[in-house]
Each structure stands twice: as structure tokens, then as C-alpha cells.
């Protein structure tokens, strides 16, 4: 632990951010570096809790009390070794993970939890600054080859682990750049792509081969990869978006979030996206349907593009400010939160259902008609019933659907080999992370469904162990989850 009385004497300190009026004028990251003394003080709040429930909250099993204490004692070099022992990419999770570890922090029973996420990202950023993150190629090669399809966090984590085990790993990505949602789904203001690129450079120097611009199943048959590689890992994510089948859905100006966000990311990368293909919020009344992280990403992007107004709609009722009686610690606290994008402006409406869209003579969306709803439980099922007389209209010139995903896309990657699917429509796998086709494995959102980055990395690591065992008969790789 850090300081014996630290959790009593020191209060949680919010991570510093750039001023709103400054940051909405550019695409640089919102967060500023924390002062070393502040980080050490927050590390001192980590208490000698006996059973560190933060481990229970973290799918990776991060050794959180260890590196909290090491930061408190100014032992940063050892801290990054302890952090890398369980997490391949702390620079990603430290920026993008919602920190379920903090929701399980024992201090959180009756106080604000330790700022675990802030300390994590500070450790890895300092490690890069000090030159401690260097390529570490495997000492020997096994002669085995693995194809990883998908370069999001699950695919990259698996590739990193399998390369460390000595296998020759090739990562295939259908987009023109490596990174998956890290590249084209996460806005620049949440994670500048230099953070991704520096890690990819390390992996390439360690021997991982990257092949962007290859759509496996279309450009290259999956059956061909099975014949050319000793094992194949499917980690292509859950890219099938949930639609909103209401009258007027066909109007121009209604888009899925993942049609909207990648175009801005491409412009931030320097690509010349033609105006007739670009989707912009500039000067428009924007409606975002969905109150999760993707909705917040759309919100921050719309602010920076110069939207006239932004309204975010959520079907569920507004969460409480504190834990409800049926949401006890150490469960994830379902409480009202304000993201950095929501700090920047816009209106949030809860318990609202979209009834229809209305358009102009040119077929462009102009109005969203909505009704307030009440959440009720009948026969053990949650239902949303309209509140009589609560109908209202909202101006809408750009509508972004950010309501989550239904599972992997139903393309050749899933259908070519006749993979078995689960009842939820995800790719089935056994306890070794193998699909119904021998030698073909799966990990991440493709088999789990839409989830968190920390789960994707954990599953990539676990699938890598399963593949290593399949190839070698045994494995020394760790497996965070089964």
C-alpha cells in the first residue's frame, strides 16, 4: 500500500483538462498531464484493503495496488514492468477504459475511489518519455504461423502475445490503416493517433507483420488463410449496428455513428475526404440517439465541427447521482456521469423514444417527433410505455444513430466456413477459444458482443494462450479469463 493514512487524509483529485473554449477549436486530446506530486498523492490513497476488489473489476487482472504503491514511492521504472505484466496496451486503456476497477475499489464503499486510470496512463506515458518501451523480439521462433483477422484491441493483444511466444504473426485489416476502432472509431480528442502509431511501431520492430487494406473473405478467402497458416484468429469486432426502424428512417441526413465518426478521423489523419462524401454537423441542429460512449464521441465531434445545437436522446431514465439500493458495491455503479464531451455543451434528454422523422421536399430530415416514456416491469420484462400527451418535436438536420451493435457483420468472414453462432448472434467458441471450425479461433466483440476495450484486450490475451496450446501442446502465456 502507499501511505497508511493516505485514504483518510487525501481526497480524490479530478484529472486536469484543457479549457472547453480552447479544446473545442481543435482535435487534440482533452486531458492534460497530471502533476507528479498529485499522482503520488493519489497513489497514497490506495489502502491496505486485504482483498483488492479492483482486481475483481478488471478483466485483465491488473496488479493495481502494486503500481499505485510504486508510483507513490517514485519507482516508475518498476511500475511500468508491473503494469505491462498484465496489460499489453495501458496507453489505450488508460485513455479509453471506463475503469470498472474504480467501481470496485474498496475505498469506494464510503468515499471516492482511487484514481486508478489516471495513474495507469501516467505510468505508460512516462515510460515512453524515458525510453523504457523498446522492441523486445522473441529469443527464438517456433516455425508456426498465425493469421489474425482484425486489428482492434483484441486482435492486437493476441498478436502481441503470440509473437512473444515465438510464432510468426500476420495481422490482416480491411481498412487502409491498422487499428480498427482505435483508428477510425475513437475521436482524436479522446486518443491522438500518435499514441496508437508508436505502439504499432514497437510491435512491427518485434516482428509482427501488418497487412492493411485486405478484406479477408472478399479479397482473400478465409479457406486460403486456413491452408497457409497453422492457426487463424477472428477478431473483427461487432460491426453490425442497431437500426431504428421508424417512419422517415430513409430520409437523407440520418446516419449510423460509424458512418459519421470515421470520416472525421480520416480528415484528422490528413486524408482528402470529398465534401460530397463528408458528413458534417456544421451549422446544423444535430440529434444523437443513444447515451453511451459512442454517443458522447459523436457529441464531441459535432461540437468541434460547429453544430448549431446538439441534443442527445436516451431511452432509459436518468440515472441517480449515487448508487441505488439494488446497485451495491462492488458492482459497476450505474450513476449519472458527465463525459468531457458533455461538459462542452449540448442537451441530454432521458426517457425519450423516437416516433418518426419528418423531412422537406428534397427528402432531407428536418424534424424528429418523440414521446416521453415510462419504464415498467411486467412479467419480469422491462417495457417502455408512452406517457399520454407528452409528444414533442425537435429540429433535426443531422441525426446520428449510436444505439450499439447487434454482433459481427453477416459477411463472408462469418458465413464462408459455416461458423456456429450463439443465440445472441455472436461467433461461438469453446473453452480453448476455438470456433466450431478446427484451427480457427475467435476473441473480442466478435464472440462476446459489444463490450469494453479492457475486455477485448483480456480476451485477445486468453485466445493467444489457447492458440499457443493448440500449436505447441502447452503454453506459458497467461490467460486472464477462460
N, C-alpha and C positions, 0 to 999 in steps of 0.2 A: 504494500500500500504506500501512499505518499505520506502526507503529514497526518499524524494520529488524530488531530482535532481539526483537520482541514475542512471536512464536510460540515462542521459546526460553524467555523469562523468565516468561511469564504462562500459567497453566493455565485450562482451561475452567471456568466457574462456572455451576452449575445455576440456572435461573430460580427465584426465590423463590415459594413457595406459602403459602396460608393453612394454619394447623394443621388436621390431619384432624378432630379432635374439634370444631372450630368449623365447618368448611365443610360437614360432612355434616348440619348442622342448618338449612341454608338452601339457596337456589338461586343465590346469587351466584357470580361467576366464581372459579375455584380460584386463578388466578395473581395475584400481586401485582406492581406496577410494579418494575422493576429500577432501582437507583440509577444516576444518570447516569455517575458515575465507573466503575462496573462495566461499563456498556455501552461506554464509551470504551476501557476496558482490553481488552474482548473484541474490539472493532474493531481494536485494535492487533495482535491475533494474526493478522489476515489477512496472509498472506505474499506476497512478490513471486514468485509461483509460475510466472510466464512464461505458462503456459496455464491459465487459471482453469477447472478442470473443474466447478466449481459451476454454470457456465453449461450444461454438458452435462447435469447432473442436473435443471435447472429447465426445464420445458416453456415457460415464459414468456420465457426468455432474460433474466431479471433481471440488472441490472448490479451484481452483488453486491459485488465488490471496490471499486467506486466509492463506494457508500453506506456500506460499512464504514469506508473511509478518511475520508469526510466526517464521520461521527459521531465518530471518533477526534479529528478536528480541530475539533470543536464547530461544524460548519457544517450545522446541522439543516435550515435552510430550503432549501438546495441539495439536501440528501439526499432530501427528500420529492419534489422535482421529478424527481430521477433515479429514484426508486422508482416514481412514477406514470407514468413514461415507458413502462414495460413491464407494469405491473400496475394494473388498474382498482380492485382491492379488496384492498390489502395488509392492511387490518384484519381481513379474513376469513382470508386465507392465513396471516397471522402467528399466528392463534389455532388454525386447524384443519388446516393442511397438515402432513403428517408430515415435511416438509423433506428431500426427495430431494437437494436442493442440499448439505446437510450430509453426506449419504452419499457425495458425490463430491468433497468438499473435499480438496485435496491434502494438507493438514496431517493428514487422517485416515489417511494411509498408515501412520504410525507413532505417532500421538498422537490426542487427542480433537479433533474438528473445531471450527471457529469456530462460535459461537452465532449463526448467520445469522438464524434465525427470531426470536430474542429481539430482535435489533437491528431487524429489519423492523417488528415490531409496535410497538416503542418510537418509531420514526420517525413512523408514521402517527398514533399516539395523541397524540404531541406536536404534530403538525400540526393536529389538531382543536383541541387545547387553545389553541394560539396563534392560531387563526382563519385558518390558511393554506388550509384546504379550503373553498372558496367556489364557488357555482354559476358555471359558465363556459358560458353558452349559445353556440351556434354563431353566427358573424358573419352567415351567410346561410343561407337554406333552399333546398333543391333542388326542392321541389314533389313529391318522391317519397315514397311511404308504405310502411311495413314493419310487418307484424304479427309479433310474437314470441310464441310459444306456450310458456309455461313460464317461471317467474320464479326459477329456481335460479341458481347462479353462471354457467352457460353463457349462459342467456337474458339475464341482467342485463348481463353483459360485452358481449354482442353489441349489446344495446340502447344501452348507453353509447357504444360506438364508432360505431354508425350515427347516433346523434343528433349526435355530434361532427362527422360528415361532412355534417350538414345535413338529413338525412332526418327525416320525421315518424314517430316510432316509438310503437307501442301495444303494451304487454305484457299478454297475457292469462294469467290464473292461475285454475285451477278452485277452489282453496281460498279462504277468505274473507279472507285476508291475503296480501300479496305476500311472496315469499321462498323458496318451495319447501322443500327440505330444510333450508335455512339457518334457516327459520322453525319448522318443525314436526318436523324430524328431529334437529337438533343440540340437545342439552340446554342449558338456561340456564347451567349451571355451566361449560360449555365456551365459550359465547359468549352474553352477555346480549343480548337482542334490541334494546336501545337502540343497540347497535353497528350492527345492520342498519338500524334506522329512520333513523339520522342520515344514512347513505349514500343511502337511498331519498329522503329529503327533498331532498338535493342534486340527485339525478337528476331529480326532479319539477320543481324550480326551473329546471333546464336545459332542460325541455321534453318529457321522456319522459312519456307517458300510461300510467297503470296501471289495469287493469280486473280486479280480483279477483272471484271468485265467478262466473266464466264458464267453463264446461266446453266447450271447443271440440271439436266432433264430436258433442256431445249438445245443449247449449243453442244453439250456433251451428254450422251445417255448415261444414266446412273449405272446401268449394267456394264458399261465400258469401264467406269471407275472401279467397279467391283472386281473386274478382271485384272486391272492394272495395279491395284493397291491391296495390301493384305487386310486392311480394315477401312471402313468408311463411317464417319460420324456425321449425322444430320443435325445441324444446329442453325436452321434457317429461320427460327423465330415463329411468332404467331401474327402473321400479317394480314389476316382476313378481318377487315374492320366491321364493327357492328353498325348496321344501317338504321335509318329512321323512316320506315315506310308509311308516310302520311301524305295526304293530298298536297300537291305542289312540289314534291321532292325533286321532280325533273327540271325545275326552273334553273336558269343559269345563276351562278354565284353561290351555290351550295356545294361544299367540298368536304371530303374527309380530311382530318387533321394531317394525315400522312401524305396527302396530295399537296398540302399547303406548306408545311414546315421544310421539307427537303429543298424546295425551290429557293427559299431564302438562304439556307445553308450553302447551296451551290454558289449563290452570289457572294456570300462571305468568303468562299474558297477562291473567288476570282473568276468563276465561270460566267460566260456571257449568256444569260438566260433571256431569250427574246421577250419583249413586253407582251406579245400576244399569248405567250405561254405562262408568264409570271402571274401569280395570284397575290394581289396586294390589298392591304387594308387602308391604304392612304385615302384620307378624306371620306371614309365610309362609316356607316353605322354597322358595327360588327356584332354578331351574336355567336357565342361559343356554347355549344350544347355538350355538357359534361364538366364535372367539377374536379377531376383528378389532375395528376401531374401533366398529362398531355394537354388538357385544357389550359393549365397555367402556362405551359410552353407557348401555346397559341396566343394567350393573353399578352405575354411579354413581347412576343414578336409583333403583334398588332400595335402595341404602344410605340415600338421603335419604327414602325412603318408609317406612323402618323394617322392612326384611325381617328375619326370624328368622335365616336363613342364606342365603348365595348361593354357588352352585357354577357355575363356568364350564367347559364341556367343549369340547375341541378335538380333532379327528380326527388332526391331524398330530402328529408327535413334538415334544418340547420343543426349541426352537432352542438352539444353542450360545451361550455367553457372548461368544465372539469369532468373527470371520469364519472359516468353514470354507475349506479349500483350494480348493474348487470355487466359492467366492463371493468372488473377489478385488475389490479396489478397482479402478475406481470404481463397480462395481455397487452397487445398494442392499444394505446389509448385513442379511442375514437372521439376526439375532441375538435373543437373549432380551431383551425390553423390559418395563418396568413402567409402565403408564399411571398417571395421577393417580387414576383410579377404582380401579385395582388396589392402589394404596398404601393405600386406605381400608379394605381388608378383602376377605374372600371367598376361596374356594379355587379354584385352577386345576388342572384335570386334563387331561393331554395323552395322545395316542394312545388315545382312548376313542371307541367307536362306540355309539350308542343302538340297542338292540334292540327295545324295546317300552315302552309306557306302561300302567300299571295304575291302575284307578280305584275309587271307592267305589260304594255302592249308588245314590247320586244322580247318577252319571255324571261325577263330578269327578276330575281326575287326582290321584293320591296317591303314586305310585311310578314312578321311571324305572329300567328294567333296562338295564344297559350291559355291555359287554365290552371288555377292553383289546385293542388291535390292534397288529400289526407292519407297517410299511410296507416293501414289497418291490417290486423291479422285475422284470418278466417281459416279454420281447419288446419292450423299450423302453417299457412302460407301467407306471405306478405302481398298485399294488394294496394293499389293506389286508386283512390276514388275521387272523382272531380268534386270540388266544392261548388255548390249551386250559386250561380250569379257571380263567379269570380273570373270570368273570361276577360282577357285584355289583349291588346295589340302592342307590338314593339316594332319600331322601324328596323328593317334588316336589308342591308345591301351586300353583305357578305356573311354567310353562315358557315361555321366550321363544326363538323361533327367529330367530337372527341369522346366517344362513349365506350371506348375499349375495343377489344378484339375477341373474335369467336374461336380462334385457333389458327393452325397453319393454313396457308393458301392451298386450295384444292387444285394444284397444278401437277405436272408430270413428276415432280420430286416426290409427291405422296402417292400418286396413282400408278406410276410405271411398274413398281415391284409388287403392287398389291399389299402394301403395308397394312397391318391390323391397326385400327383406330380404337380409342377408348369411347365410352358412352358420351363423353363431352366433346368428342371430335378431335382429340389430340392423338399424336402418334404413340402407340402402346410400346412399352419396353418392360423387360424383366428386371430382376434384382441385379443383374450384371450390366444394365443399361443397354442391352441388346434388343433390337426390334424383333418382329416376327420373322425377319429375314436374317439368316446366319451371317455374321461378319459385318452387319450394318447396325450401328448404334445411334442413339439419339440423346440429346440433352437440351436444357433450357426451355424457353417458352414453347418450342415445337412439341414437347411432350408434356409439359407442365401446364401450359396455358399462360396467358398474360400474367406477368409477375414482376418481381423486383430485380434490379441488377445484381444484388448480392446473392439471390437465389440462382441466377444464371451462372455466375462465376463458380458457386459451390457445385452446381450440377456439372459444369464443364470439368471441374477437377475430379469429381466422382466418376464421371463417364471415362475420363482418361485412365483411371485406375482399372476400370472394367476392361477397357481395350488392351491395356498393358498385360493384364492377366490372360486375356484371350490369346494374345500373341506369344507370350513368354511362359505361360503356365503359372506364373506368380508375379507379384508386384510389390515394390517398396513405396509406391506412391501413396500419399494419404487420401482418404475418402471422407470428406466432411459429412456426407449424407448417403443413405442407401436407397 
